[in-house]
Amino acid sequence: MKMLNSFLRRKQINYNKKKLLSEIEEVKSALDLARNNFEQVLDPELIDCYIYELNAAQLRYQSLLKTAKQAEN
């Protein structure tokens, strides 16, 4: 029983790491898209929109990196 619990725990940790890495990749893509949209936008009303998107993606990215670093310890 103890071996099974250990196996399941390792499996869960691996799943969480994969999920976290996947989320980081998604946020990196969102950052690139928001950055690109911001650089290309001509409509002044959309500038604020892309600034908010860029800031939100940056904060999410920083949060995920912090979580990943904590998981390594």
C-alpha positions in Angstrom: 0.0 0.0 0.0 2.8 2.4 0.9 4.5 1.7 -2.5 1.2 2.4 -4.3 0.8 5.8 -2.5 4.4 6.7 -3.4 3.8 5.8 -7.0 0.5 7.8 -7.1 2.2 10.8 -5.5 5.0 10.8 -8.1 2.5 10.4 -10.9 0.5 13.4 -9.5 3.7 15.5 -9.2 4.7 14.7 -12.8 1.2 15.6 -14.0 1.3 18.9 -12.1 4.8 19.7 -13.6 3.5 19.0 -17.1 0.4 21.1 -16.6 2.5 23.9 -15.2 4.9 23.8 -18.1 2.0 23.8 -20.5 0.4 26.8 -18.8 3.8 28.6 -19.0 4.0 27.9 -22.8 0.4 29.2 -23.2 1.2 32.4 -21.3 4.3 32.9 -23.3 2.2 32.7 -26.5 -0.3 35.1 -25.1 2.5 37.5 -24.2 3.9 37.4 -27.7 0.4 37.9 -29.2 -0.4 40.9 -26.8 3.0 42.4 -27.5 2.5 42.0 -31.3 -1.0 43.4 -31.1 0.2 46.4 -29.1 2.9 47.2 -31.5 0.6 47.0 -34.5 -2.5 48.8 -33.1 -3.5 52.1 -34.6 -6.8 52.7 -32.9 -6.2 54.7 -29.6 -9.1 52.9 -27.9 -7.4 49.5 -28.5 -4.1 50.7 -27.1 -5.4 50.5 -23.6 -6.9 47.1 -24.2 -3.6 45.7 -25.4 -1.7 47.3 -22.5 -4.1 45.6 -20.1 -3.7 42.3 -21.9 0.1 42.6 -21.9 0.2 43.5 -18.2 -2.1 40.6 -17.3 -0.1 38.1 -19.3 3.2 39.4 -17.7 1.7 39.0 -14.2 0.4 35.5 -15.0 3.8 34.5 -16.4 5.6 35.8 -13.3 3.2 33.9 -11.1 3.7 30.7 -13.0 7.5 31.0 -12.9 7.3 31.6 -9.1 5.2 28.5 -8.7 7.6 26.5 -10.8 10.6 27.6 -8.8 8.8 26.7 -5.5 7.9 23.3 -6.9 11.6 22.6 -7.6 12.5 23.1 -3.9 
